[in-house]
Amino acid sequence: MDLSQFDFDLPEKLIAKRPCSPRNESRLLIGSNPINHDSFLNITNYINDNDLIVINNSKVIPIYLSGKVLSHQIKVTLHKSLGNREWLAYLKPGKKVNYGDMILFPQDHKVEVLKKENNGEFRIKFHSDENNLINLQGKMPLPPYILKKRDSDEKDFVDYQTVYAKEKGSIAAPTAGLHFNEKIFQMLKDNGQVAEVTLHVGAGTFQPIRSSIDDHVMHSEKGYVPLETIEKIEKTKKKKGRIIAVGTTTLRLLESAALSNGILKYYNDDTNIFIKPGFRFNVVDV
């Protein structure tokens, strides 16, 4: 499959700097025939009584930091904790950073640059508890195409988090869920139509496909599908209801948990599943 098949024109002026407010008034595209344009306010009109909504309850941690090497401002996006205060991180501009450099932060926090990995990440080490610096200065790690237009700020702590987020671990929001407000979510929950999974979104979600579809190695992410959710899905399917995954992170995890033999099972592992044309879906209907 040729990458050019995915090309489309997206004018720069149409990329919003901020989300719709209130969030539930975002536009909604229904993939019917013909395609229908609506508002997310009316999402429940498209959810049947026997359907089950599966959400990703992962919570974004504020791991976007700003420090200095000499006179150079360095943006640090933490990616993965390696333990013992060591992390994999993206540093920008990376060309201004050398091995052994010390990135300086407020209140005498220091981060040492240990190594540059083959994929452009840096291995760094905090000289004190990293949580202290994250709590002091950490901002929400917005997508690169947003950070080109503005810096992360206080408002993003609300805007870039789902209303049902609770399990800390993502470095990017599972964005499909951002459209739900408390009222819509609670209504579905009161109807017994919500099940939860946890997939911690990694920085790989921002990485482009540079080779062909067939040669690309998809990034891995940590996921968890509890038994309670499996039971709800099984009951829904027996009632001929649909399993509606909120976003590709939920979809990816549910299909990973059923990949070996097509049967959904308890899952607590990394997944690097790559869903592309020809994939057989075992769990998700919508």
N, C-alpha and C positions, 0 to 999 in steps of 0.2 A: 504494500500500500504506500503510495507516494504522499509525502508530507504536504505537498502543494494542495492536496484535496481538502485540507483543513484551513486553507487560507481564506480570509475574509477581510473586508475593509472596516476598520474601526477608527473613525476620526478622533483625534486627540481631544477635541472640544467636547466630545460626548462621554468622556470618562469623568465621572463625578469625583469631586474632592471629598465630599461627605455623603453619608447615606441619607435616604429619604427619612423625614421625620414628620409624624411618628412612623416607626419602622413597619407597622402593619399596613401602611398605605402604599407600599411598594407595588409596582406593576406585576401582573401575573400572566404568564404565557401558558396557555393550555394547548398541549400538542395533539389536538384532535384534528379531524378532517372535515371542514376547513379549520385552520388554526384560529383559536379564540383568544382575544386580548381582554384581560379583566384586571381586577385589583386583588391583592392578597387578602384584603378585608373579607373577600368572598370565598376563601380557600375551602371552608367547610361545605360549600355547595357541591364540591367535587369529591367529597369523602363520604362513602356509603356507611351505613350503620354497622356493618360487619367488618369494615376495614380496620387495619392496625397501622398506626404511625410509629415508625422506629426512629429514634433520635440518637445523636451522638452527644453524650453529656460531658465531653471533655472541656476543660476550662483553660483559656489562654493565660500563660504566665508572662508578666511584663519583662521580657529578657532583651529589650532593645536599649543599649547603653551608649553613652557618649563620653569619650576620654581624650587624652592628648598624648602624643609622642613628640617630644620637643615642641615645636610650634604648630604641629599638624593636628587638626581635629580628626579623630578616628571614631567611626561608628561601629559598634560591636553588636552583632546579633548572635546570641548564644543559640546553639543548635542542639547539642546532646551532652549530657553529663557523663563523664567517664569515671567519676568517683575521685576521692582524694583531692578535691577542689580543681580538678582538671576538666576542661570542656572542649568540645569542638565548636568553632564559631566562625562566622563570616566577618571579615574586617574590611571596612571601606574608608579611604582608598587603600587597598592591600599593597600597592606599590610603595607606599610611604612607610611600610612596616618591615623590619628585619628581624631575624631570629635573635633572641636575647634582649630585644627591646622591652622596655617597661612602659605599659600604658598606664597613665596616671589619671585618677578620678578624684572627686571631692572627698574631703575628710580622710585624706591619706590612704585611700584604697588603691592597691596596685595589682596589675595583671601582667604576668610575664608571657612573652611570645615564645613558645617552645619549638614549633615546627609547622611547616606548611605541607598539607596533605595534597595528594594528586588531583583531587576534585575541586581545589580552590579554597577549601576550608583551612583554618588555622587551629592548631592545638595550643591552648593557652592554660595558664595556671594562676588561680587567685592566691594572693599572699595572705588573705584573711577569708572568713566565711562569706561565700558569694551571696548568700541570702541577705546579708546586711546591706550590700551594695544594691541588690535588686530592689529591696524595700526602700532604700534611700532614693534611687535615681531611675529605676526601671520604667520604661515606657512600653506601650503595646507595639508589637512588631508588625507593622502594616506591610501589605504587599509592596514590592519594589515599584510598581507602576503608580502607586499612591505617593510613596515617599519621594518620587521624582517631582511631585507637585507641592508637597508640604511636609512638615515634620510631624511626628506623632505628638499628641498632646493629651491633656486631662480628659477631654470629652471622649476620646477613644477607649478609655477604660470601660465606658458603658456601651458605646456604639459597636465596639469590636468584640462583644461577648454575647452569647445567646442568653436568653432569660432563664434557661434551665441548666446552664453550665455549673458543674460542681466538682468534677474530678480534675485536679490540676495536672497539666502535663503538655498541653499543646503550645507550639510556638507560632501557630497561625490559626485563625478561627475556622471552624467548620461552617462556612459562610451561608449555606442554604438555610440554616436554622435561624439566622439573624432576623428573618422577617416575622417570626412569631413574637407576638406580645404576650404579656401575662394572661390576658383575658382569653385569647384564642387557645393558648396552650392549656390553661386550666379547664376550659370547657371540654377539650378532647380527653384530658386526664380524668375528669369526672365521669365521662362516658365509658371509661375503661379502655380507651383506644390508643394508649401510649405505652410503648416499651422502650427500654434504654439499653444502649451499648456504649462502650468507651473506646474510641480510637484517638490516640494522641497524634495530632497532625505535626509532621516534621517539616524541616526547611526544604526537603526534596519536592514538596508541593509547588515550589516556585521555579524548579529547574525545568528549562525547556527541553524538548526532544531534539537533539542535534543530529542524530543519525536517522536511519529509517525506523519505521514502526517495529519491524521484526528484530532489529539489532539493539533497540533501546532496552537498557536494564532499568526497571522501575525501582524507585526508592522504597525502602521498608519503613513500616511504622508499627508501633506497639498497640495491640488491640485486645479487648476483653468482651466476650459475649456470655452473660450469666445464664444459668439454668432457668431462672424465672422468665427471661425473655424468650428462650427457646419454647417453653411451655405455652406462652401467649401466642407465639407464631403458629405452633401446631394446632391450637384451638381455632385460630382464625382461618387456617386453611381448611379445617374440617367443616367450618361454617360457610365455605366458599367465599370468604372475604379476601381482600387484597392486602399484600404486605407493601406498604408505602415507605420507602427509605427516604429520609430527609437528607439529601445530598450524597455526593459520591463517596464521602468517608464512611458513612453508614452502609452504603451499598457494597463498598469494597470489603468491609469487615464481615458482613453477613455472608457474602459469597465465598470468602476465604474459609469461613467456619464450616462450609459445606463442600469444599473443593475436592476432598479425597474420594468420596463415594456418592456425592449428591445429597447426603443427609446432613441436616444441620445438627451440630453438636457443640458442647461446651468448648470455649476457645479462650486461651490466655497466652498469646504468643505474638511474635512479629509476623507481618505479612508484607510480601513484595509483589502481590498479585497484580497483573497488568490486564485489564479488561479491554479488549479490542474486538473488531468485527469477527464474528464467528464464535464468540464466547457463548456458552450455554448457561443461562441463569437458572439456579436451583431454588432460590429463596424469594428474591424480590420481584414484584410484579410491576411496580410503578416507581 
